[in-house]
Amino acid sequence: MNALFLVAKETYLRQVKSWSFVLMVFAPFLMLFFSLGIGYLSGSRLESGADTVALVSQDESVQSAFADQTGIDLEYSSQESAQKALEEEKIVGYLVVTLTDGQLEATYHGSDLPATEVETGMKERLDELQNQLNIQQAQLTEQQVATLSQQVTYRVALEEGQGLEKIGKYIGFFGLLFLLYILTIIYASTTAQEVASEKGTKIMEVIFSSVPASTYFYGRILGIFMVIVTHLGIYALGGLVSYQFVGMAMVALQSNPIASAIFTALDWRIILFVLFGLVLIVVLSALCGSLVVRQEDVNKAVQPVMYPIILGFIGAISFGQQAHEPLFIKIGSHIPLFSTFFMPIRLINGWVTDVEAWLSLLILVAATVASIHFIGKSYASLILQTDDIGLWKSLKKSLSSK
């Protein structure tokens, strides 16, 4: 048992102390803070007046219509003063609005287009004002105006909790789905490279003379799994810190019905399918890495593991929101690797009974445990096999000499 934890510790420390792991884990946070910084600078620029649009109009009704709009400056009474401010880069542009015989005419002058929200607000205010002028010119009665203002009444009737619950399940699952796919790409390659680097070395013969090969293999898998847990733990902690950094976001999260539905409506069996599916992928990737002689062949060797993952990911994304259950989703939900993607879809849509779901999870767990045990027993012959005879022949030869 001491040898198992010693190997796991060595594998864990070698992974987490590498610069590639540090960059891989913290790159999303760097991108997040960079985006927040750009947003902050953009907001500061708007507040400082660099993106402000001056309104030039002699009509009081026009000025009143724009009085409370963000990004509009009413201090410029003439086009000449607005042009001077534009040349001094105090404003991004100015809008000249004239009213002639009940018709508004607006012309924008500037060195650049205004911000999208400012431009949209200007057009909405002008449309509202023109509509008011049209009503006045038409001399409509209050009853006629009320009649023209009527809008269709649209209601949505859902069973209590069902709509938000399903939305919460979909958001939670697709979040886990993308996370699983990313971790699969990363750790499948990492595990295969880790194992392939030990292939055929003399040091492995010395290690196997003092530590059982199965124990060494179990330690490697445990160490990599600890790296994955650390990776996810940093993301969870970083997410909490980011929310606190933004300011009172956790309070808003608790009061948000969609966010609450994500946590309350998420079926926790989905997480079990993700976890055991990821472990199975790591184990099979280790098998692929043990079959190659040259490390440059690792990416090709791990492809048989990646194909089911890619198909499962595409299938879940493409058919997860259909009204009827496709046959291949039903069949694939009981096949290990595919079940990681397909059974959660069936759970979300209510296409499966609890008995079927637990049976599928039991099959996945059994396949994972069996793969770990089987590969562990054959690990010595797999690692010490150095003949370049191809992947399938290497596997057959190693298993026959077990």
C-alpha positions in Angstrom: 0.0 0.0 0.0 2.9 2.4 0.7 4.3 1.7 -2.7 0.9 2.6 -4.3 0.7 6.0 -2.6 4.4 6.6 -3.3 3.9 6.2 -7.0 0.7 8.2 -6.9 2.5 11.1 -5.1 5.4 11.1 -7.5 3.0 11.2 -10.5 0.9 13.9 -8.9 3.8 16.2 -8.0 5.5 15.8 -11.4 2.3 16.9 -13.2 1.2 19.8 -11.0 4.8 21.3 -10.8 5.1 21.5 -14.6 4.6 24.8 -16.4 2.2 23.3 -18.8 -0.2 22.4 -16.0 0.0 25.8 -14.5 -0.7 27.5 -17.9 -3.5 25.0 -18.7 -5.2 25.7 -15.4 -4.8 29.4 -15.1 -5.2 30.4 -18.8 -9.1 30.6 -18.5 -8.7 32.9 -15.5 -6.2 35.1 -17.4 -8.7 35.4 -20.3 -11.5 36.2 -17.9 -9.6 39.0 -16.1 -8.4 40.3 -19.5 -12.0 40.5 -20.7 -13.1 42.2 -17.5 -10.2 44.7 -17.9 -11.3 45.5 -21.5 -14.8 46.0 -20.3 -13.7 48.2 -17.4 -11.6 50.4 -19.7 -14.5 50.6 -22.2 -16.8 51.7 -19.4 -14.3 54.2 -18.1 -13.9 55.6 -21.6 -17.7 56.0 -21.8 -17.9 57.7 -18.4 -15.0 60.1 -19.2 -16.9 61.3 -22.3 -14.7 59.8 -25.0 -17.7 57.9 -26.4 -20.2 60.6 -25.7 -22.5 62.0 -28.5 -23.5 65.6 -28.4 -27.1 66.5 -29.2 -27.6 69.7 -31.1 -31.2 70.9 -31.4 -33.1 74.0 -30.7 -36.4 72.2 -30.1 -37.2 71.7 -26.4 -39.2 68.5 -27.0 -36.2 66.9 -28.6 -33.9 67.9 -25.8 -36.5 66.5 -23.3 -36.7 63.2 -25.1 -32.9 62.7 -24.7 -32.6 64.2 -21.2 -32.1 60.9 -19.4 -30.2 58.8 -22.0 -26.7 57.6 -21.2 -24.0 58.7 -23.6 -25.8 61.9 -24.8 -24.5 65.3 -23.9 -27.0 68.3 -24.1 -24.6 71.0 -23.2 -23.8 72.0 -26.9 -26.2 74.6 -28.2 -24.7 75.0 -31.6 -23.2 72.9 -34.3 -20.0 75.0 -34.2 -19.4 74.3 -30.6 -20.1 70.6 -31.1 -17.7 70.5 -34.1 -14.9 72.1 -32.0 -15.5 69.5 -29.2 -15.2 66.8 -31.9 -11.9 68.2 -33.2 -10.6 68.3 -29.6 -11.7 64.6 -29.2 -14.0 65.4 -26.3 -16.9 63.6 -28.0 -17.0 60.9 -30.6 -19.6 62.7 -32.6 -22.7 64.9 -32.6 -26.3 64.5 -33.7 -28.1 67.4 -35.3 -31.9 67.1 -35.0 -34.3 69.6 -36.7 -38.1 69.6 -36.7 -39.8 70.9 -39.8 -43.6 70.7 -40.3 -43.9 67.8 -37.9 -41.0 65.8 -39.5 -37.9 65.1 -37.6 -34.6 65.1 -39.5 -31.4 63.7 -37.7 -27.9 63.8 -39.1 -24.9 62.2 -37.2 -21.5 63.8 -37.6 -18.4 62.1 -36.1 -15.0 60.6 -36.4 -16.3 57.2 -35.6 -19.6 55.4 -35.0 -21.1 55.7 -31.4 -21.3 52.7 -29.1 -24.1 50.3 -30.1 -26.2 50.9 -27.0 -25.9 54.7 -27.6 -26.9 54.5 -31.3 -29.8 52.1 -30.5 -31.0 54.5 -27.8 -30.9 57.5 -30.1 -32.9 55.7 -32.8 -35.5 54.6 -30.2 -35.9 58.1 -28.8 -36.3 59.6 -32.3 -38.9 57.0 -33.3 -40.9 57.6 -30.1 -40.8 61.3 -30.6 -41.8 61.1 -34.3 -44.7 58.8 -33.3 -45.9 61.4 -30.8 -45.7 64.1 -33.5 -47.7 61.9 -35.9 -50.5 61.4 -33.4 -50.7 65.1 -32.7 -50.8 66.0 -36.5 -53.5 63.3 -37.1 -55.6 64.9 -34.3 -56.7 61.6 -33.0 -58.9 61.3 -30.0 -57.8 59.6 -26.8 -59.9 56.6 -27.6 -58.4 56.3 -31.1 -54.9 56.6 -29.7 -55.7 53.9 -27.1 -57.0 51.6 -29.9 -53.9 52.0 -32.0 -51.7 51.3 -28.9 -53.3 48.0 -28.2 -50.9 45.0 -28.4 -51.4 41.3 -28.5 -51.6 39.5 -25.1 -49.1 36.6 -25.1 -48.9 34.2 -22.2 -46.9 31.1 -21.5 -48.5 28.4 -19.2 -46.1 25.8 -17.9 -46.5 23.3 -15.1 -45.1 24.7 -12.0 -41.3 24.2 -11.9 -41.1 22.1 -15.0 -39.8 24.7 -17.4 -37.0 26.0 -15.1 -36.1 22.5 -13.9 -35.5 21.4 -17.5 -33.6 24.5 -18.3 -31.5 24.0 -15.2 -30.8 20.4 -16.2 -29.8 21.3 -19.7 -27.4 24.1 -18.6 -25.8 21.9 -16.0 -25.4 19.0 -18.3 -24.0 20.9 -21.2 -21.6 22.7 -18.9 -20.4 19.3 -17.6 -20.4 18.0 -21.2 -18.0 20.6 -22.5 -15.9 20.3 -19.4 -15.7 16.5 -19.9 -14.7 16.9 -23.5 -12.0 19.4 -22.7 -10.6 17.2 -19.9 -10.8 14.2 -22.2 -8.6 15.8 -24.8 -6.1 17.0 -22.2 -5.8 14.0 -20.0 -6.1 11.3 -22.6 -3.0 12.7 -24.3 -1.2 13.4 -21.0 -1.8 9.9 -19.7 -0.7 8.2 -22.9 2.5 10.4 -23.0 3.2 9.6 -19.3 3.0 5.9 -19.9 4.8 5.9 -23.2 7.8 7.8 -21.7 8.4 4.7 -19.5 8.2 2.2 -22.3 11.1 -0.1 -22.6 13.4 1.7 -20.2 15.8 -0.2 -17.9 14.5 1.6 -14.9 11.1 -0.1 -15.3 12.8 -3.5 -14.9 14.3 -2.4 -11.7 11.1 -0.9 -10.4 9.1 -4.0 -11.3 11.6 -6.1 -9.4 10.7 -4.3 -6.2 7.1 -3.2 -6.8 4.4 -5.3 -8.5 3.5 -4.0 -11.9 -0.2 -3.8 -11.1 0.5 -1.7 -8.0 2.7 0.6 -10.0 -0.1 1.0 -12.6 -2.7 1.6 -10.0 -0.5 4.3 -8.5 -0.1 6.0 -11.8 -3.8 6.1 -12.4 -4.5 7.3 -8.9 -1.9 10.1 -9.3 -3.4 11.3 -12.6 -6.8 11.2 -11.0 -5.6 13.4 -8.2 -4.3 15.8 -10.8 -7.8 15.9 -12.3 -9.4 16.5 -8.9 -6.9 19.4 -8.3 -7.7 20.9 -11.7 -11.4 20.9 -11.0 -10.9 22.1 -7.4 -8.9 25.1 -8.7 -11.7 25.9 -11.2 -14.4 25.6 -8.4 -12.4 27.8 -6.0 -11.5 30.3 -8.8 -15.2 30.5 -9.8 -16.1 31.5 -6.2 -13.4 34.0 -6.0 -14.3 35.5 -9.3 -17.9 35.9 -8.2 -16.8 37.7 -5.1 -14.4 39.9 -7.1 -17.2 41.0 -9.4 -19.1 42.0 -6.3 -22.2 40.6 -4.6 -22.6 38.1 -7.4 -23.4 35.2 -5.1 -26.5 37.1 -3.8 -27.7 37.7 -7.3 -27.0 34.0 -8.1 -29.2 32.9 -5.2 -32.1 35.1 -6.2 -31.9 34.1 -9.9 -34.5 31.4 -10.6 -32.5 30.0 -13.5 -29.4 29.7 -11.4 -31.4 28.1 -8.6 -32.9 25.6 -11.0 -29.4 24.5 -12.2 -28.5 23.4 -8.6 -31.9 22.1 -7.5 -33.0 20.4 -10.7 -29.7 18.8 -11.7 -29.8 15.0 -11.5 -26.6 14.0 -9.6 -26.4 10.7 -11.5 -25.2 12.8 -14.4 -22.1 13.7 -12.4 -21.5 10.0 -11.7 -21.6 9.2 -15.4 -19.1 12.0 -16.1 -16.7 11.0 -13.4 -16.6 7.3 -14.2 -16.5 8.0 -17.9 -13.5 10.2 -17.4 -11.7 7.5 -15.3 -12.4 4.9 -18.0 -11.0 7.2 -20.7 -7.8 7.8 -18.6 -7.4 4.0 -18.1 -7.8 3.2 -21.8 -5.4 6.0 -22.7 -2.8 4.5 -20.4 -3.3 1.2 -22.3 -2.8 2.9 -25.7 0.4 4.6 -24.4 1.8 1.3 -23.2 1.5 -0.2 -26.7 3.7 2.3 -28.6 7.5 2.0 -29.0 8.1 5.6 -30.2 6.6 8.5 -28.3 5.8 10.2 -31.6 3.2 7.5 -32.2 1.2 8.3 -29.1 -1.3 10.6 -30.7 -2.1 7.9 -33.3 -2.3 5.2 -30.7 -4.9 7.1 -28.6 -7.2 7.7 -31.5 -9.4 4.5 -30.8 -10.3 6.1 -27.5 -11.0 9.5 -28.9 -13.4 8.4 -31.7 -16.2 7.2 -29.3 -15.7 10.4 -27.3 -16.1 12.7 -30.4 -19.1 10.7 -31.6 -20.7 10.8 -28.2 -20.1 14.5 -27.9 -21.5 15.3 -31.3 -24.5 13.0 -30.8 -25.4 14.6 -27.4 -25.1 18.1 -28.8 -27.0 17.3 -32.0 -29.9 15.2 -30.7 -30.1 16.1 -27.1 -33.1 18.4 -27.5 -35.2 16.4 -30.0 -38.9 15.7 -29.2 -38.5 12.0 -29.7 -35.8 9.6 -28.6 -33.5 8.4 -31.4 -32.8 4.7 -31.4 -29.0 5.0 -31.4 -29.3 7.2 -28.3 -31.2 4.5 -26.5 -28.7 1.8 -27.5 -25.6 3.9 -26.9 -26.8 4.9 -23.4 -25.9 1.3 -22.2 -22.5 1.1 -23.8 -19.5 2.4 -21.8 -18.0 5.6 -23.0 -21.1 6.4 -25.0 -23.3 6.1 -21.9 -21.4 9.1 -20.4 -22.9 11.3 -23.0 -26.2 9.6 -23.9 -27.7 8.5 -20.6 -27.8 12.0 -19.1 -29.7 13.2 -22.2 -32.3 10.5 -21.6 -32.5 11.4 -17.9 -33.1 15.1 -18.8 -35.8 14.3 -21.3 -37.5 11.7 -19.1 -36.9 9.0 -21.7 -35.6 6.5 -19.2 -36.7 4.8 -16.0 -34.7 4.8 -12.8 -34.0 1.1 -13.2 -32.5 1.6 -16.7 -30.4 4.6 -15.5 -28.9 2.7 -12.6 -28.3 -0.4 -14.7 -26.4 1.7 -17.2 -24.3 3.3 -14.4 -23.6 -0.1 -13.0 -22.3 -1.3 -16.4 -20.1 1.8 -16.7 -18.7 1.3 -13.2 -18.1 -2.4 -13.8 -16.4 -1.7 -17.1 -14.1 0.9 -15.4 -13.1 -1.4 -12.6 -12.6 -4.4 -14.9 -10.4 -2.3 -17.2 -8.3 -1.1 -14.3 -7.9 -4.6 -13.0 -7.2 -6.2 -16.4 -4.7 -3.7 -17.6 -3.0 -3.7 -14.2 -2.4 -7.5 -14.4 -1.0 -7.1 -17.9 1.0 -3.9 -17.3 4.4 -5.6 -16.9 4.3 -7.4 -20.2 2.8 -4.3 -21.9 5.6 -1.9 -20.7 8.5 -4.4 -21.3 7.3 -5.2 -24.8 9.6 -3.3 -27.1 9.2 -4.9 -30.5 7.8 -2.5 -33.1 5.1 -4.9 -34.5 2.1 -2.6 -34.5 -0.5 -1.8 -31.8 -2.8 -4.8 -32.2 0.0 -7.3 -32.5 1.7 -5.7 -29.5 -1.5 -6.0 -27.4 -2.0 -9.6 -28.5 1.6 -10.6 -27.7 1.5 -8.8 -24.3 -1.7 -10.4 -23.3 -0.6 -13.9 -24.4 2.6 -13.6 -22.3 0.8 -12.4 -19.2 
